[in-house]
Amino acid sequence: MTSKEKSTRAIVTVLGTDKVGIIAGVTDVLASCRVNILDIRQSIMQEFFTMIMVVDFSTSQMDFATVGKKLDEKAEEMGLQIKIQHEDVFRFMHRI
């Protein structure tokens, strides 16, 4: 990807107390927004649920802010912390 090309990928992180339906709830929001999941990792650390996903917006008709708002609503509904960052921002913030 050249510096002039804008990535259509983003990183989604999910944290919370483990309960039934977290993956289904988050992925349902992404599917309804036509955001494709490229990679997904999840883990249970004692009673805590963690998940990170690499997603692609190239087939979505919604902008990043709208998808972020829908994920915020799901986070509130399920008592989770859900964050989404553009891939470029994530890479910049986590560089060494």
N, C-alpha and C positions, 0 to 999 in steps of 0.2 A: 504494500500500500504506500503510495507516495504521500508527501506531506499535504498535498492539495486534496487528496481523497479523504472523505469523512467516513469513519467506520460506522456500520449499521449494527454493530454488536454492543452489548451491555452486560454488566455483571449484576446479578441479583443475589442478595444474601438474606437469609431468613434465620432468625433466632427466637427461641421461646421454650416454654415448658412443653415437653412431649405430650401429644394427644392425638387421637384418631382424626385423620382428615386433613392434616397440614399440607402434605404434598398435593393432594387432590384439590384443595382450595386454591393454592397458589398457582398450580399449573392450569386450572380452569380459567382463572383470570387471564393468564398469558394466552391461552388458546382462544378465548373469546375476543382478544385483541389481535389475533393472528400473528402473535410473536412466537417464533420457532425456538425451541430449546435445543441448543447444540451440544451441551454437556451439562450433566447434573451430578452432584455428589452430596450425599447427606449422611449424617451420623447422629447417633444418640450418645451423649456423654452424661452418664448417670441419668438424671431426669430431664436433661436439657437436649433439645432438638436443634441441630445446625444444618443448614443447607446452603450451597452456593451453586449458582447456575450461570453458564454463559449462554446468552440468548441473542437472537438476530431479529432486527426490526424490518428487514428489507421487504417482507411480504405484508407488513401491517399498514392499515389505512389510518392508524392513530399516531399522533406524535408522541414523543418521549414523555412530555409532561402529563398527558392524558393517561398513559399507561401507568406512570408513577402515581397519579391520583387514585386510580383503581386499585393498585397494590396497597396504597395507604389505607383505603377503605377496608380492604380484606384484612390488613394487619390489625386495625381497630376492632373489627368484628371477631377475630380469632384470638386477640390478646397476644399478638406477635410483634416482633420488630422486623420489618421488611424494608430493605434499602435497595435502590437501583442506581447504578452509575454508568454513564457512557464508558465504553472500554478505554478510550483515550484518557479520560479523567482518572479512571482506576489505575491505569499504567503509570500516569504521571505521579499520582499520590503514593504509589508503592514502589517507586524506583529506589535503587540503592545508590 
